[in-house]
């Protein structure tokens, strides 16, 4: 992976830990003048404030959901494959993408070497030629 991307992911991981610490600290009544509490608030409040404006705790049953929303956003930013995974899971070359074997009840190979599988739902699915060797009826 690119070193800059790795560094950004590392920073996001550290920030996630800071968010978790801030959320845990908020469950007790800490001294607001404590340097650790002041640091956690200074680092997290600029990110939490816009979310709190959109979802104030009085609209969410008294719960402050901003730390949870920020943590979810960080997770999706760090691993975009989680979002693309659902699309990839149903792509036509499933066996190539996620390592699982493609279930092919009936298949045909065209004169030009293209492979078409008839899905159990009845749809014809074109599959790349390099995926043909991985396709099987076993799961």
N, C-alpha and C positions, 0 to 999 in steps of 0.2 A: 504494500500500500504506500501511497505517497506520504513522505514524512510530515508534510504540513497537515494533511488530513488526519494522520495518526495523532498529531499534537492537538488538533481541535477536538477530536474525540476524547482524548485524555482530559482536556480542560472541561468538557461537558460532563465527564464522569466525576471529576472533582466537584463541579458545581452541583451535581445531583446529590452528592454526599452533604454538601453545605445545606441544600434544601431540606434534606431529611433531618439534619441536625436542628435546623430552624423550626421545623414542624414539631419535633420532639420537645424542644425547649418551650414552644408555645403551649404545651399541655400543662405545664407547671407555671407558677407565677414567679418568674425570675426577677432579679433586681435589674431594672432597665439601665442602670449605670454600670453594670458588669461589662468589662471590655469584650468578652466573648459574645454576649447578647447584643451589644452595640454593633460588633462586626457582622454578625449574622443578619441583623436587620438592615444594615447599610448595604449589604451585598444582595439580599433577596427582595427587599421592598420595591426597588425600581422595576423588577420583573413582575412581582405579584400585584402591584397597584393597578395596572390596566385590566388585569383579569378580575380583580375585586370590583372594579367599576362596572364590568359587564355582568358579573355574578356576585352581587353583594351577599354576605352571609345571611342577611334577613330574608333573601329570596330563596335560599337553599337550606332552609330549616335550621339556621344557626351554624351551619358548617362552612368553614372556609375551604373551598375546593381549589384555590389557586395553586398550592404546592403540588397537588395531584395532577392538575392540568399541565403545569410546567414540566413535571417529570415525564408525563406521557409525550409531550411535545419533544423533549430531549431524546427520549427513546426512539421516536420515529425519525428524528433528524439524524441520529447516529446510525440507524439501521434501516435505510429506505427499502431494503429487500423484504422487510416485513410487509410493507404496503404492496410492493410488486409481487410478493410471494403468492397472493391469492390469484393474481392474473397468471403468473407463471405456472401455478398448480394446474390450471385448466388449459394451458396452451397445448398446441397440437403435438409438440415433441416432448411430452411429459417425461418420458424415460431419460432423455438427455438432460433435462433441467434439474430434476430433483433426485435422480438415481433410482426411482422406483420403476418397476416394469410396467409397461403399457398393456392394458388388457385389450386384446383385439379379438372379438368373436369371429369376425370375417374380414378378410383383407384381399386386396388385389394389387398387383404390380403392373403398371402401365408399360407400354412398349418403350417409352423413353426412360424407364427406370424409376419413375415416381411411384410412391407407395400411398395407397389410399385405404384407410381403415374404416369399416362401418361400425360406428359407435353403437352401444347397446340402446341408446336413445333413438337410433335410426339415422343420425346425421353422418355424412361422409366427412372424414377428417383427413386432410392431406398431411403426410408426415415426411420430414426431410429424409433423404436416402441414408444418411449416416445413422439415423435413429432406427432404421429397419432391422439392423443386426441385433438391437437391444429389445425389440418388440417380441412379446411372447403372450401366450394365452394363460400362463401361470401368473399368480400374484405373489 
